[in-house]
């Protein structure tokens, strides 16, 4: 597993991803930046469930910008 993919999986495995229901109730949003590759296409987004959002980008679950440009590496996030 590549280092960046490993970092994204650790976020999902951490308590951060599993507290999504609590964050939704409180209205806590997470700003995230995904990338295609180093110095490549960027995608900026806001979500309340970062674990689900990482999964959507990795699996290209929704057709659109992130699937079209393979923007699937979590670069940065802030709560």
C-alpha positions as CSV (number, residue, x, y, z in Angstrom):
1,X,0.0,0.0,0.0
2,X,1.4,3.4,-0.9
3,X,2.1,5.9,1.8
4,X,-0.7,8.3,0.9
5,X,-3.2,5.5,0.6
6,X,-2.1,4.2,4.0
7,X,-2.6,7.7,5.5
8,X,-6.2,7.8,4.1
9,X,-7.0,4.3,5.5
10,X,-5.7,5.3,8.9
11,X,-8.2,8.2,9.0
12,X,-11.0,5.8,8.2
13,X,-9.8,3.3,10.9
14,X,-9.3,6.0,13.5
15,X,-12.1,7.1,15.8
16,X,-12.6,10.1,13.5
17,X,-14.5,8.2,10.9
18,X,-16.6,6.3,13.3
19,X,-17.9,9.4,15.1
20,X,-19.7,10.5,11.9
21,X,-23.2,10.3,13.4
22,X,-22.2,12.5,16.3
23,X,-20.6,15.1,14.0
24,X,-23.8,15.2,11.8
25,X,-25.9,15.8,14.9
26,X,-23.6,18.6,16.0
27,X,-23.2,20.1,12.5
28,X,-19.4,19.7,12.5
29,X,-18.0,20.0,8.9
30,X,-14.7,18.8,7.6
31,X,-12.8,20.6,4.8
32,X,-10.8,18.2,2.6
33,X,-8.5,18.4,-0.3
34,X,-8.0,15.4,-2.6
35,X,-5.4,15.2,-5.4
36,X,-4.8,13.1,-8.5
37,X,-1.0,13.0,-8.2
38,X,1.8,15.2,-7.0
39,X,1.3,18.7,-8.5
40,X,-1.8,17.4,-10.3
41,X,-5.5,18.1,-10.3
42,X,-7.0,19.1,-6.9
43,X,-10.6,18.7,-5.5
44,X,-11.7,20.8,-2.6
45,X,-14.8,19.7,-0.6
46,X,-16.7,20.0,2.6
47,X,-18.3,17.0,4.3
48,X,-19.6,15.8,7.7
49,X,-18.3,12.2,7.2
50,X,-14.7,12.1,6.1
51,X,-14.5,8.3,6.1
52,X,-17.4,8.0,3.6
53,X,-15.9,10.8,1.5
54,X,-12.5,9.0,1.3
55,X,-14.3,5.8,0.3
56,X,-16.3,7.6,-2.4
57,X,-13.2,9.1,-3.9
58,X,-11.2,5.8,-3.8
59,X,-14.0,3.7,-5.3
60,X,-15.2,6.4,-7.7
61,X,-18.7,5.7,-6.4
62,X,-20.3,8.9,-7.8
63,X,-19.8,9.8,-11.5
64,X,-18.4,13.3,-11.8
65,X,-15.3,15.4,-11.4
66,X,-13.4,13.1,-9.0
67,X,-14.1,10.0,-11.0
68,X,-13.3,11.6,-14.3
69,X,-10.0,13.0,-13.2
70,X,-9.0,10.2,-10.7
71,X,-8.8,12.6,-7.8
72,X,-8.5,9.9,-5.1
73,X,-5.7,10.8,-2.7
74,X,-6.5,12.7,0.5
75,X,-3.9,15.4,0.8
76,X,-5.2,17.5,3.7
77,X,-8.2,17.9,6.0
78,X,-9.3,20.2,8.7
79,X,-12.2,20.0,11.2
